Amino acid sequence: MVSKLTPQSWYGEGPHEAIIPDNTENVNQINWILERYPLDILSKSVWKRKAPKSNSVKKIISKIEKLERIQPGLQFRGKLLNFQKEGLDFLLKSSGNALLADEMGLGKTVQTLAYLSSEKQSFPTLVIAPLVTLNNWQREIGKFMKRKSRNGRIVESGVPSSFIIRRGKTEELGKFDFYIINYDLLFKRLDDLSKLGLNTIVCDEVQYLRSKTTKKYAAVKKLAALSSIKYRIGLSGTPIYNRGSEIWPIVDILRPGLLGNFKEFCEYFCYVNDKGRAIVLENKRASLRNQLQKYVMLRRRKSDVLKELKDKVRYKEVIDADTNYYFNELGKIWEKLETEQKNAESAFDKSSSYQRAIQSERQAAGVAKSPHVINFVKNIMEIEESVVVFCHHISIHKLLNDNLSEFSPVSIIGGQSDKFRQEQIDMFQDGQSKLMIAGLRAGNVGINLNRAKYVIFAELDWSPAIHYQAEDRLHRIGQKNTVFCYYLIGNGTLDDHVANVLVNKSFEIDSIMDDNKENFENKEKAELILAQIHDKLSLK
């Protein structure tokens, strides 16, 4: 690292030593490294003379040492598995400023509640989570925590007070142990939340903060900087959605300065691709992962900690598609795109036009293969096992529901009330229906569908993390069977191209998050999808 940030350095006598000229620029660069990473200065007298006075006493973030299996505090009700006890120890040893990145289905919520039950002065706590998970958080609080009275007495039959904030209108909030709010309301209620004297912030599905330019990120950043905040916890099995550089904004909230500022992070760990996006260098991914695990992140995989959990098996199934319909739709999409590009008045208009074209192609591919998706689902249903089908577009969701009505499917899709959504989940988990049809981005977080062992992807999303999350609604604690994941690829459509894009993104993400990354045959950079559309039309 030193040689990277100070190019004038040369090798010292030992394998881990470097000799650096003591000019002002190099001294400042070394000082920056010292504030973030463990580093020994051998020329102590020179450093004492040259170092900036304000940094003569520095605060170094301590490493998280070996974890032990510890018992939660008396306010917790329930039992932890051994690896969850180690997760509790991790949160305590990291002083509640950490990223819990266990794979989906390993009980990150439970471990967090165990920590809040064990840590001193953790309340009031603000839980920030996706809208569809708010009720689940309130249920889990009641299930796993006991109430503590003002004099510190544990009330066995009671539960902590909690309040779900559902309105964006500014108004005074009462006194509660837990405040639960979704990311989209956060910015509107920032002033109200700032007056509560919060001690803890928990960011569930913290990947929602992967962009540092959003209002929700700015709001969380301000809340996390409040003087009353002692503990900042991020939860996500998929903190990186598309690019490794997405980890920086998240870590900068939980442990500010650990990875330097964004420019410094990019200079050391990343390269910029032809789209202007920061991609973590392949030879730096292990280094980044090690840095995260030493100081801020705990990551366990189900295969490591749940030996009794069966495997997850993925199949790529190529099915037929109505290519006449598909190419006809592609022609319309391209014609509309050319017109919109010609009439675009700004770069934003052009970009929006491209995005609409890409989404229209994805929907056309979904419709083109839908009859064969339906037949595939019917064949699986003959086994008389519970099945979950994920799709992306509302029109495909309706097609599947209408054509699979003989199986009385239950449904999850955006826009449902919390009550109706939970009723649908309960019907499936209780066995009243053996078929669940869910939207990829509506049914991928906050629910347990471990009754099923078959999951079918009727459509493909652009983000690997979306698919991982969807798979792990089934592959989680309580699953007693091997989970079979079928990815249906429409023959003659651009599904294969999308699958390759997912592979490329997965390679970078897995390299950073896990030691045992999968070996992918195709790591070549994908061509632009619009160019592929044009090529297909040319070959028609």
C-alpha positions as CSV (number, residue, x, y, z in Angstrom):
1,M,0.0,0.0,0.0
2,V,2.8,2.4,0.9
3,S,4.6,2.0,-2.4
4,K,1.3,2.5,-4.2
5,L,0.5,5.8,-2.5
6,T,4.0,7.1,-2.4
7,P,5.6,6.2,-5.7
8,Q,9.0,7.6,-4.6
9,S,9.5,4.8,-2.1
10,W,12.0,2.0,-2.6
11,Y,12.5,-1.4,-0.9
12,G,13.9,-1.6,2.6
13,E,16.0,-4.4,4.2
14,G,13.0,-6.6,5.1
15,P,10.2,-7.9,2.9
16,H,7.7,-5.6,4.5
17,E,9.8,-2.5,4.8
18,A,9.9,0.6,2.5
19,I,12.2,3.6,2.5
20,I,10.5,6.9,1.8
21,P,11.9,10.4,1.3
22,D,10.8,12.7,4.2
23,N,9.3,15.5,2.1
24,T,6.0,17.1,3.2
25,E,3.9,15.4,0.6
26,N,5.1,11.9,1.7
27,V,4.8,12.7,5.4
28,N,1.1,13.7,4.9
29,Q,0.5,10.5,2.9
30,I,2.1,8.3,5.6
31,N,0.0,10.2,8.2
32,W,-3.1,9.4,6.2
33,I,-2.2,5.7,6.2
34,L,-1.4,5.7,9.9
35,E,-4.9,7.0,10.7
36,R,-6.5,4.1,8.9
37,Y,-4.2,1.1,9.0
38,P,-1.7,-0.6,11.3
39,L,1.8,0.6,10.3
40,D,5.1,0.8,12.2
41,I,7.4,3.8,11.7
42,L,11.0,2.5,12.2
43,S,12.7,6.0,12.0
44,K,10.8,7.2,15.1
45,S,13.0,10.2,15.8
46,V,12.6,11.5,12.2
47,W,8.9,10.9,12.3
48,K,8.5,12.7,15.6
49,R,10.3,15.7,14.1
50,K,8.4,15.7,10.8
51,A,4.9,14.5,11.7
52,P,2.0,17.0,11.9
53,K,1.6,18.1,15.5
54,S,-2.2,17.5,15.5
55,N,-1.6,13.8,14.8
56,S,1.0,13.1,17.4
57,V,-1.8,11.1,19.2
58,K,-3.7,9.0,16.7
59,K,-6.7,6.8,17.0
60,I,-6.4,3.5,15.2
61,I,-9.4,1.3,14.7
62,S,-8.7,-2.0,16.4
63,K,-8.8,-5.3,14.7
64,I,-11.7,-7.7,15.6
65,E,-10.0,-10.6,17.3
66,K,-11.1,-14.2,17.6
67,L,-14.8,-14.6,18.3
68,E,-16.3,-16.5,21.2
69,R,-19.7,-18.0,21.7
70,I,-21.3,-15.8,24.3
71,Q,-24.8,-15.6,25.8
72,P,-27.1,-12.7,25.1
73,G,-28.3,-10.3,27.8
74,L,-31.3,-11.0,30.0
75,Q,-33.6,-8.8,27.8
76,F,-33.3,-11.3,24.9
77,R,-35.8,-14.2,24.7
78,G,-35.0,-17.2,22.6
79,K,-31.9,-19.2,21.8
80,L,-29.0,-18.5,19.5
81,L,-27.2,-21.0,17.4
82,N,-23.4,-21.2,18.0
83,F,-22.5,-19.1,15.0
84,Q,-25.1,-16.5,16.0
85,K,-23.4,-16.3,19.5
86,E,-20.2,-15.6,17.7
87,G,-22.0,-12.9,15.7
88,L,-23.2,-11.3,18.9
89,D,-19.6,-11.3,20.1
90,F,-18.5,-9.7,16.9
91,L,-21.0,-6.9,17.3
92,L,-19.9,-6.3,20.9
93,K,-16.2,-6.4,20.0
94,S,-16.7,-3.9,17.2
95,S,-18.5,-1.6,19.6
96,G,-21.7,-1.8,17.6
97,N,-20.1,-0.1,14.5
98,A,-20.1,-2.9,12.0
99,L,-21.4,-4.6,8.9
100,L,-23.1,-8.0,9.5
101,A,-22.9,-9.5,6.0
102,D,-24.0,-13.1,6.7
103,E,-25.6,-14.8,3.8
104,M,-29.4,-14.5,3.6
105,G,-31.2,-16.8,5.9
106,L,-28.7,-16.9,8.8
107,G,-30.6,-14.7,11.2
108,K,-29.0,-11.2,11.0
109,T,-32.1,-9.7,12.6
110,V,-32.0,-12.1,15.5
111,Q,-28.3,-11.4,16.1
112,T,-28.9,-7.7,16.0
113,L,-31.7,-7.9,18.6
114,A,-29.5,-10.1,20.8
115,Y,-26.8,-7.4,20.6
116,L,-29.3,-4.6,21.5
117,S,-30.4,-6.7,24.4
118,S,-26.8,-7.0,25.6
119,E,-25.2,-3.6,24.9
120,K,-25.5,-0.8,27.4
121,Q,-27.5,2.3,26.5
122,S,-28.6,1.0,23.1
123,F,-32.1,2.6,23.2
124,P,-33.8,4.4,21.7
125,T,-32.9,2.6,18.4
126,L,-33.8,3.6,14.9
127,V,-34.4,0.8,12.5
128,I,-34.2,1.8,8.8
129,A,-35.5,-0.9,6.5
130,P,-37.3,-1.5,3.2
131,L,-41.0,-0.8,3.3
132,V,-42.1,-4.4,3.0
133,T,-40.0,-5.5,6.1
134,L,-41.3,-2.9,8.6
135,N,-44.0,-5.1,10.1
136,N,-41.6,-8.0,10.2
137,W,-39.2,-6.0,12.3
138,Q,-42.0,-5.1,14.7
139,R,-42.9,-8.8,15.0
140,E,-39.4,-9.9,15.5
141,I,-38.8,-7.3,18.3
142,G,-41.9,-8.7,20.1
143,K,-40.8,-12.3,19.6
144,F,-37.2,-12.0,20.7
145,M,-37.0,-9.1,23.2
146,K,-38.4,-8.5,26.7
147,R,-39.4,-5.1,28.0
148,K,-37.1,-3.4,30.4
149,S,-38.7,-1.0,32.9
150,R,-37.3,2.4,33.7
151,N,-35.6,1.1,36.9
152,G,-33.9,-1.6,34.8
153,R,-36.2,-4.5,35.8
154,I,-36.9,-7.1,33.1
155,V,-40.6,-7.6,32.5
156,E,-40.9,-11.2,31.2
157,S,-44.3,-10.9,29.7
158,G,-43.7,-7.5,28.2
159,V,-42.1,-6.4,24.9
160,P,-40.2,-3.2,24.0
161,S,-42.3,-0.3,22.8
162,S,-42.0,0.3,19.0
163,F,-43.5,2.7,16.5
164,I,-43.6,2.4,12.7
165,I,-43.3,5.8,11.0
166,R,-45.5,5.7,7.9
167,R,-46.1,9.3,7.2
168,G,-43.8,11.9,5.6
169,K,-45.6,14.8,7.3
170,T,-43.5,16.5,10.0
171,E,-44.9,16.0,13.5
172,E,-43.6,15.3,17.0
173,L,-42.8,11.6,17.7
174,G,-43.6,10.1,21.1
175,K,-41.1,8.2,23.3
176,F,-40.4,4.6,22.2
177,D,-37.7,2.0,22.5
178,F,-37.7,1.4,18.7
179,Y,-38.6,3.7,15.8
180,I,-39.0,1.8,12.5
181,I,-39.0,3.7,9.2
182,N,-38.5,3.0,5.5
183,Y,-35.6,4.5,3.5
184,D,-37.9,6.6,1.3
185,L,-39.4,8.5,4.2
186,L,-36.1,9.1,6.0
187,F,-35.2,12.4,4.4
188,K,-38.7,13.9,5.0
189,R,-38.6,13.0,8.7
190,L,-34.9,13.9,9.3
191,D,-35.6,16.9,11.6
192,D,-38.1,14.9,13.7
193,L,-35.7,11.9,14.1
194,S,-32.8,14.2,15.0
195,K,-34.6,15.4,18.1
196,L,-35.1,11.9,19.6
197,G,-31.7,11.4,21.3
198,L,-31.2,8.2,19.3
199,N,-28.4,5.9,20.6
200,T,-28.4,3.3,17.8
201,I,-29.0,3.2,14.1
202,V,-29.7,-0.1,12.4
203,C,-29.7,-0.1,8.6
204,D,-31.3,-3.3,7.3
205,E,-30.6,-4.2,3.7
206,V,-27.9,-1.6,3.9
207,Q,-27.2,-1.9,0.1
208,Y,-29.9,0.7,-0.2
209,L,-27.2,3.2,0.8
210,R,-24.7,2.1,-1.9
211,S,-25.1,5.4,-3.8
212,K,-23.6,8.4,-2.0
213,T,-25.6,10.9,-4.1
214,T,-29.1,9.9,-2.9
215,K,-31.3,11.8,-0.4
216,K,-31.6,8.7,1.8
217,Y,-27.8,8.4,2.0
218,A,-27.5,12.1,2.9
219,A,-30.1,11.6,5.6
220,V,-28.5,8.5,7.2
221,K,-25.1,10.3,7.0
222,K,-26.4,13.2,9.0
223,L,-28.2,10.9,11.6
224,A,-25.1,8.7,12.0
225,A,-23.0,11.9,12.8
226,L,-25.3,13.0,15.7
227,S,-23.5,13.3,19.0
228,S,-25.9,10.9,20.7
229,I,-25.3,8.0,18.3
230,K,-23.0,5.4,19.8
231,Y,-23.8,2.4,17.6
232,R,-24.2,2.0,13.8
233,I,-25.1,-1.4,12.4
234,G,-25.5,-2.3,8.8
235,L,-27.2,-5.6,7.8
236,S,-27.1,-7.2,4.3
237,G,-26.2,-10.5,2.8
238,T,-25.6,-8.6,-0.5
239,P,-24.1,-5.2,0.4
240,I,-22.6,-5.1,-3.1
241,Y,-25.2,-5.2,-5.9
242,N,-23.4,-4.4,-9.1
243,R,-19.8,-3.1,-8.4
244,G,-17.3,-3.5,-5.7
245,S,-16.9,0.2,-5.2
246,E,-20.5,0.3,-3.8
247,I,-19.0,-0.9,-0.4
248,W,-17.3,2.5,0.2
249,P,-20.5,4.6,1.0
250,I,-21.7,1.9,3.4
251,V,-18.4,1.5,5.3
252,D,-18.1,5.3,5.5
253,I,-21.3,5.5,7.5
254,L,-20.4,2.6,9.8
255,R,-16.7,3.3,10.2
256,P,-16.0,6.8,8.8
257,G,-12.5,7.1,7.3
258,L,-11.6,3.4,7.4
259,L,-11.3,3.3,3.6
260,G,-10.2,6.9,3.2
261,N,-12.3,9.3,1.2
262,F,-13.8,8.0,-2.0
263,K,-11.1,9.4,-4.2
264,E,-8.4,7.7,-2.1
265,F,-10.4,4.5,-2.1
266,C,-10.6,4.5,-5.9
267,E,-7.0,5.4,-6.4
268,Y,-5.8,2.4,-4.4
269,F,-8.5,-0.3,-5.1
270,C,-10.2,0.6,-8.4
271,Y,-10.0,1.3,-12.1
272,V,-12.5,3.3,-14.1
273,N,-14.2,1.5,-16.9
274,D,-15.4,3.0,-20.2
275,K,-18.7,3.9,-18.6
276,G,-17.0,6.0,-15.9
277,R,-17.7,3.5,-13.2
278,A,-15.2,2.5,-10.5
279,I,-14.5,-1.3,-10.6
280,V,-12.4,-2.9,-8.0
281,L,-9.2,-4.3,-9.6
282,E,-9.1,-8.1,-9.7
283,N,-5.8,-8.2,-7.9
284,K,-7.1,-5.9,-5.1
285,R,-10.3,-7.7,-4.3
286,A,-8.8,-10.1,-1.8
287,S,-7.0,-7.2,-0.1
288,L,-10.2,-5.2,0.2
289,R,-12.1,-8.3,1.6
290,N,-9.3,-8.8,4.2
291,Q,-9.5,-5.1,5.2
292,L,-13.2,-5.3,5.7
293,Q,-13.1,-8.5,7.7
294,K,-10.3,-7.2,10.0
295,Y,-12.1,-4.0,11.0
296,V,-15.8,-3.9,10.1
297,M,-17.4,-6.9,8.4
298,L,-18.5,-10.3,9.5
299,R,-19.4,-12.6,6.7
300,R,-20.5,-16.3,7.0
301,R,-21.8,-18.6,4.4
302,K,-24.6,-21.1,5.0
303,S,-22.3,-23.9,3.8
304,D,-19.8,-23.0,6.5
305,V,-22.1,-22.7,9.6
306,L,-25.1,-24.8,8.8
307,K,-23.7,-28.2,8.0
308,E,-27.2,-29.7,8.2
309,L,-28.5,-27.3,5.5
310,K,-28.8,-29.0,2.1
311,D,-27.2,-27.7,-1.0
312,K,-28.5,-25.1,-3.4
313,V,-28.3,-26.2,-7.1
314,R,-28.7,-23.9,-10.0
315,Y,-29.8,-24.9,-13.5
316,K,-29.8,-22.8,-16.7
317,E,-32.7,-24.1,-18.8
318,V,-33.0,-23.0,-22.4
319,I,-36.7,-22.9,-23.4
320,D,-38.5,-22.0,-26.6
321,A,-39.7,-18.5,-27.3
322,D,-42.0,-16.9,-29.9
323,T,-39.2,-15.3,-32.0
324,N,-41.7,-13.9,-34.6
325,Y,-43.4,-11.9,-31.8
326,Y,-40.0,-11.0,-30.2
327,F,-38.4,-9.7,-33.4
328,N,-41.5,-7.7,-34.3
329,E,-41.3,-6.1,-30.8
330,L,-37.6,-5.4,-31.2
331,G,-38.3,-3.6,-34.4
332,K,-40.8,-1.3,-32.7
333,I,-38.4,-0.7,-29.8
334,W,-35.6,0.3,-32.1
335,E,-37.7,2.5,-34.2
336,K,-39.1,4.3,-31.1
337,L,-35.6,4.6,-29.7
338,E,-34.2,6.2,-32.9
339,T,-37.1,8.8,-32.9
340,E,-36.6,9.6,-29.2
341,Q,-32.8,9.9,-29.6
342,K,-33.3,12.3,-32.6
343,N,-35.7,14.5,-30.6
344,A,-33.9,14.4,-27.3
345,E,-33.1,17.8,-25.9
346,S,-30.6,16.8,-23.2
347,A,-28.3,14.0,-22.2
348,F,-30.9,13.0,-19.5
349,D,-33.5,12.6,-22.2
350,K,-31.1,10.3,-24.2
351,S,-30.3,8.2,-21.2
352,S,-33.9,7.8,-20.2
353,S,-34.7,6.7,-23.7
354,Y,-32.0,4.0,-23.6
355,Q,-33.3,2.8,-20.3
356,R,-36.9,2.5,-21.6
357,A,-35.6,0.6,-24.6
358,I,-33.7,-1.9,-22.4
359,Q,-36.8,-2.4,-20.2
360,S,-39.0,-2.8,-23.2
361,E,-36.7,-5.5,-24.6
362,R,-36.8,-7.4,-21.2
363,Q,-40.6,-7.3,-21.2
364,A,-40.8,-8.5,-24.8
365,A,-38.5,-11.4,-24.0
366,G,-40.7,-12.3,-21.0
367,V,-43.9,-12.3,-23.1
368,A,-42.2,-14.3,-25.9
369,K,-41.2,-17.1,-23.7
370,S,-44.2,-17.0,-21.3
371,P,-46.2,-19.9,-22.9
372,H,-43.1,-22.2,-22.4
373,V,-42.5,-20.8,-18.9
374,I,-46.1,-21.7,-18.0
375,N,-45.6,-25.3,-19.4
376,F,-42.4,-25.6,-17.4
377,V,-44.1,-24.6,-14.2
378,K,-47.0,-27.0,-14.8
379,N,-44.5,-29.8,-15.2
380,I,-42.8,-29.0,-11.9
381,M,-46.2,-28.7,-10.2
382,E,-47.0,-32.3,-11.2
383,I,-44.4,-33.4,-8.6
384,E,-46.9,-32.0,-6.0
385,E,-44.2,-29.9,-4.3
386,S,-44.3,-26.2,-3.3
387,V,-42.9,-23.9,-6.0
388,V,-42.0,-20.2,-6.1
389,V,-41.9,-18.4,-9.4
390,F,-40.2,-15.0,-9.7
391,C,-40.8,-12.5,-12.5
392,H,-40.0,-8.9,-13.1
393,H,-42.8,-7.1,-15.0
394,I,-46.4,-6.7,-13.9
395,S,-47.7,-7.9,-17.3
396,I,-45.8,-11.2,-16.9
397,H,-47.0,-11.5,-13.3
398,K,-50.6,-11.2,-14.6
399,L,-50.0,-13.7,-17.4
400,L,-48.6,-16.3,-15.0
401,N,-51.4,-15.8,-12.5
402,D,-54.1,-16.1,-15.2
403,N,-52.6,-19.2,-16.9
404,L,-51.8,-21.0,-13.7
405,S,-55.0,-20.3,-11.9
406,E,-55.8,-24.0,-11.7
407,F,-53.2,-24.2,-8.9
408,S,-54.8,-21.3,-6.9
409,P,-51.5,-19.4,-6.7
410,V,-50.8,-16.8,-4.0
411,S,-49.1,-13.7,-5.0
412,I,-46.5,-11.0,-3.9
413,I,-46.2,-7.9,-6.0
414,G,-45.5,-4.2,-5.3
415,G,-48.4,-2.1,-4.1
416,Q,-50.0,-4.7,-1.7
417,S,-50.8,-3.8,1.8
418,D,-48.7,-5.3,4.5
419,K,-51.6,-7.3,5.9
420,F,-52.5,-8.8,2.5
421,R,-48.9,-9.6,1.7
422,Q,-48.4,-11.4,5.0
423,E,-51.7,-13.3,4.5
424,Q,-50.4,-14.5,1.1
425,I,-47.1,-15.6,2.7
426,D,-48.8,-17.4,5.5
427,M,-51.1,-19.3,3.1
428,F,-48.1,-20.5,1.2
429,Q,-46.1,-21.5,4.3
430,D,-49.1,-23.3,5.8
431,G,-49.6,-25.3,2.6
432,Q,-52.9,-23.8,1.6
433,S,-51.4,-23.1,-1.8
434,K,-48.4,-24.8,-3.4
435,L,-47.6,-22.0,-5.9
436,M,-46.3,-18.6,-5.1
437,I,-45.8,-16.0,-7.9
438,A,-43.7,-13.1,-6.8
439,G,-42.2,-10.0,-8.2
440,L,-38.4,-10.2,-8.2
441,R,-38.0,-6.8,-6.4
442,A,-41.1,-7.2,-4.2
443,G,-40.5,-10.7,-2.9
444,N,-36.7,-10.8,-2.6
445,V,-36.4,-9.4,0.9
446,G,-38.0,-9.8,4.3
447,I,-39.9,-13.0,3.8
448,N,-39.4,-16.7,4.6
449,L,-40.6,-19.2,1.9
450,N,-38.6,-22.3,3.1
451,R,-41.6,-24.6,2.6
452,A,-40.7,-24.7,-1.0
453,K,-37.6,-26.3,-2.6
454,Y,-38.2,-25.3,-6.2
455,V,-37.6,-21.7,-7.3
456,I,-38.1,-20.7,-11.0
457,F,-36.9,-17.4,-12.5
458,A,-39.3,-16.6,-15.4
459,E,-37.4,-13.4,-16.0
460,L,-33.8,-12.2,-15.3
461,D,-32.9,-9.0,-13.4
462,W,-29.7,-7.1,-14.1
463,S,-28.4,-7.4,-10.6
464,P,-26.9,-10.7,-9.3
465,A,-27.8,-9.7,-5.7
466,I,-31.5,-9.7,-6.6
467,H,-31.3,-13.3,-7.6
468,Y,-29.2,-14.3,-4.6
469,Q,-31.8,-12.7,-2.3
470,A,-34.7,-14.4,-4.1
471,E,-33.0,-17.8,-3.9
472,D,-32.4,-17.4,-0.2
473,R,-36.0,-16.8,0.6
474,L,-36.1,-20.6,0.3
475,H,-32.5,-21.6,1.2
476,R,-32.3,-20.5,4.8
477,I,-32.5,-21.8,8.4
478,G,-35.4,-24.3,8.6
479,Q,-34.9,-25.6,5.0
480,K,-34.6,-29.4,5.1
481,N,-34.3,-30.1,1.4
482,T,-31.9,-29.3,-1.4
483,V,-33.1,-26.1,-3.2
484,F,-33.4,-26.3,-6.9
485,C,-33.1,-23.0,-8.8
486,Y,-34.1,-22.9,-12.4
487,Y,-33.1,-19.9,-14.6
488,L,-35.3,-20.0,-17.8
489,I,-33.5,-18.6,-20.8
490,G,-35.6,-17.8,-23.9
491,N,-34.0,-19.3,-27.0
492,G,-33.4,-16.6,-29.6
493,T,-33.8,-13.7,-27.1
494,L,-31.2,-11.7,-25.3
495,D,-31.6,-13.7,-22.1
496,D,-28.2,-15.3,-22.7
497,H,-26.5,-11.9,-22.9
498,V,-28.2,-10.8,-19.6
499,A,-27.0,-14.1,-18.0
500,N,-23.4,-13.3,-19.1
501,V,-23.7,-9.8,-17.6
502,L,-24.8,-11.4,-14.4
503,V,-21.8,-13.7,-14.5
504,N,-19.4,-10.9,-14.9
505,K,-20.9,-8.9,-12.1
506,S,-21.0,-12.0,-9.8
507,F,-17.3,-12.6,-10.3
508,E,-16.4,-9.2,-9.0
509,I,-18.9,-9.3,-6.1
510,D,-17.9,-12.9,-5.0
511,S,-14.2,-12.0,-5.2
512,I,-14.7,-9.3,-2.6
513,M,-17.3,-10.9,-0.3
514,D,-16.1,-14.5,-0.1
515,D,-12.8,-16.4,0.0
516,N,-14.2,-19.2,-2.1
517,K,-15.3,-17.5,-5.2
518,E,-16.8,-19.5,-8.1
519,N,-14.8,-20.1,-11.2
520,F,-16.7,-18.7,-14.2
521,E,-15.8,-19.6,-17.7
522,N,-17.0,-16.4,-19.2
523,K,-15.4,-13.3,-17.6
524,E,-15.1,-11.3,-20.9
525,K,-16.6,-7.8,-20.8
526,A,-20.2,-7.9,-22.1
527,E,-21.2,-5.8,-25.1
528,L,-23.8,-3.1,-24.8
529,I,-27.3,-4.6,-24.9
530,L,-28.5,-2.0,-27.4
531,A,-25.8,-3.0,-29.8
532,Q,-27.0,-6.6,-29.4
533,I,-30.6,-5.5,-30.2
534,H,-29.3,-3.9,-33.4
535,D,-27.3,-6.9,-34.4
536,K,-30.3,-9.2,-33.9
537,L,-32.4,-7.0,-36.1
538,S,-29.7,-6.9,-38.7
539,L,-29.6,-10.7,-38.8
540,K,-33.3,-11.1,-39.0
